[in-house]
């Protein structure tokens, strides 16, 4: 035998066989390089793919002499290949994150099963039946690793996977992928069946209070030696890589939390467990850090889990960890010691140890508690938000939206606390220049955003502010503030002065746009637009919010402004002003309109008049919502401006219909009838339909005391309203030669549309609406000449809308209540009709303690109440109401009492009957039916002395009145 052959034979005795395509030399070299690589002092990680290669070669089936496929033999070659795969994993410190990213489920399953085998875990043993505390440390750790991987794989399989776009189809590749998929599915099926056992194993691991060890390359080499060469070191408690008990607790808590979270969507108790696990994980990370010797927890994913679970509601019994900020905050939330939370956040602003997600979750939970009714938490929310905001500023993050919202209405107390937080969060002696610049910029922008100069000077005179800003910067800022009037006085020449303030290119465009949407300060809006236009000239910033709406009649004029910055500013100021006006924030609306007025005065007389008109409308709204609501008359100059607007004859001025509508309603509401009837110019009456309608209403109300005169003006008003509610008819000849009538919904003869009439009527207050209500029915014409042209459906809709609105003004007007009841009666809503008939009687009789006036409960009203009760099958109530008529309707009463299918209380109502004839009929009826008990009740009612026919009339009237009162009160309780 040659020397070369002898060397080859010697090598084969201790090395695994080479793959068929690889020579012995290449294979031995590969193994030698691997061992050299693993033993470097600071090696790069070996390729994880080596694990795949080793295990694939070790698991290849063999073929016997009869060409039959056999399982992989348990020979020295395969054992060495498996050992090499374990060595690569050991070099990676068994980091499941790394292994899971690089290895498929089948390969990792094979690897961990080999670890269990080499760690002396008998095959087929149920891990849940093993006492981890009694096992060698490496064996216990191997079981933990396998069950952690099993749980993580189950959780990972529940996540959606993005399908990889397949390349050109290759049969062998597709077959291989299909085989791997089937193998993975089979493994997952087994893992899911054993999931409950794996969870129990991990829960048991949380009770271990000792360090464990995981196999290293050295311990694996020792295990691979011949049995006689092993000295028992691998069985001792010091073999392998030490994993502390706290590290084990942290990784197990995280993995258990993930699987509990997956299962908790349908089980509240399991969801609570997930919250507890994540809370413990955060505490352990805060204590030991997120990276350990052989695992790393994804803190972003953990933060997402915590936000989803709300870890702040957890309870922790672990007294050994109560010193951590997490457990302190948890205890404070549970006990309601919210000021302590503020103090913890304030202290953390120096150390910056709490993650931003945790800070936000605390603030979010405080906001939720505040919205649930804890008003005392509003101040706490503000303080925590300030602490978070200052922390964000120091770390270079954007100021949160919540801070901007909470600081919309600043106060001395809020500024004091903000300055306190800023001072305590920045150690000026040790702070870097970058931190100082961030804080200075924050305070400077805060000053620019404040309207109240007193609050500005509070900041500018503070010690921190004076130390952070240089003298010239401070003076420039203070001068800018002093130039601002209480009216937010913008400069008179807008375009030229806009560019005097340099734009700060360091501010993110998105952040500035966000501030632009939130701000209602004209000065700040202007500054933001200057900065934005300094960054880009391609954007139209008036389009960034779809809630900025300007009427089309104005939009065409504003968008015609050539200068883009001026156009953006005018549009945004007007849109924000109109929005503030709509939500009744009249203070900010006035500031925005005043700024816009001063802006457009120099370059657009047309827009100047538009803004004057809008400010007039704003002043009307302000008075009506303020002094006018308590009955105080408007100042004379406001009335003069309203008249001036109606009489205005400036050509080409875009006008909004609502302004004329509000001006006429304003004059009517404040009884300016003399002006509307006598002084308003005739051309205005002919061209403005609201003025014409207002004139007719004013004249009718003014002349009500004189019936003859009022009939003339009332007739004119009547005709105008009839025309508005009329329809136009059109004849069309069909194919068969017949002429058909097509009915259109609205006629063009009316001075306005019905919707405009309704809108206008709803702007009139109680006194005017009352003047044209139903009690003045006598002033209206008794007939309509062209009856067929009237759209009665339109009249009905108009009356419904009018009465509904009138009742919102005065819900105790019995005339309107009767009309509302009549409407429900006419539309077959009998229960609702009874409700309003009873309410009309209640409001004018002190809830029936006094007699209802006969002009309220007329015979017609009583008969309608009777019909309502009859159609509701309340027949006893019908009989009682028949007594209310001037002449008792015995026929209807007797017929009602004969009904046996009654839905009311029947005999319990007998005490409300005072008419003896009806009671005698009841006695006869019950006797005939054999109803002894009910007959006795009727006899008892007849036997009352106050109903004796021999009594004086006043006694009988008093008895009737008492029963009316009790009956109507009982009915009211039933229908109200």
Secondary structure, 3 states (H helix, E strand, C coil): CCHHHHHHHHHHCCCCCCCCCCCHHHHHHHHHHHHHHHCCCCCCCCCCHHHHHHHHHHCCCEECCCCCEECCCCCHHHHHHHHHHHHHHHHCCCCHHHHHHHCCHHHHHHHHHHHHHHCCCCCCCCHHHCCHHHCCHHHHHHHHHHHHHHHHHHHHHCCCCCCCCCCCCCHHHHHHHHHHHHHHHHHHHHHHHCHHHHHHHHHHHCCCCCCEEECCHHHHHHHHCCHHHCCCHHHCCCCCEEECHHHHHHHHHHHHHHHHHHHCCCCHHHHHHHHHHHHHHHHHHHHHCCECCCCECCHHHHHHHHHHHCHHHCCCCCHHHCCCHHHHHHHHHHHCCHHHHHHHHHHHHHHCCCCHHHHHHHHHHHHHHHHCCCCCHHHHHHHHHHHHHHHHHHCCCCCCHHHHHHCCCCCHHHHHHHHHHHHHHCCCCCCCHHHHHHHHHHHHHHHHCCCCHHHHHHHHCCHHHHHHCCHHHHHHHHHHHHCCCCCCCCCCCHHHHHCCCCCCCCCCHHHHHHHHHHCCCHHHHHHHHHHHHHHCCCCCHHHCCCCCCCCHHHHHHHCCCCCHHHHHHHHHHHHHHHHHHHCCCHHHHHHHHHHHHHHHCCCCHHHHHHHHHHHHHHHHHHHHHCHHHHCCCCCHHHHHHHHHHHHCCCCCCCCCHHHHHHHHHHHHHCCCHHHHHHHCCHHHHHHCHHHHHHHHHHHHHHCCCCHHHHHHHHHHHHHHHHHHCECCEEEEECCCCCEEEEECCCCCCCCCCHHHHHHHHCCCCHHHHHHCCHHHHHHCCCCCCCHHHECHHHHHHHHHHHHHHHHHHCCCCHHHHHHHHHHHHHCCCHHHHHHHHHHHHHHCCCCCCCCCCCCCCCHHHHHHHHHHHHHCCCHHHHHHHHCCCCCCCHHHHHHHHHCCCCCCCHHHHHHHCCCHHHHHHHHHHHHHHCCHHHHHHHHHHHCCHHHCCCCCHHHHHHHHHHHHHHHHHHHHHHHC
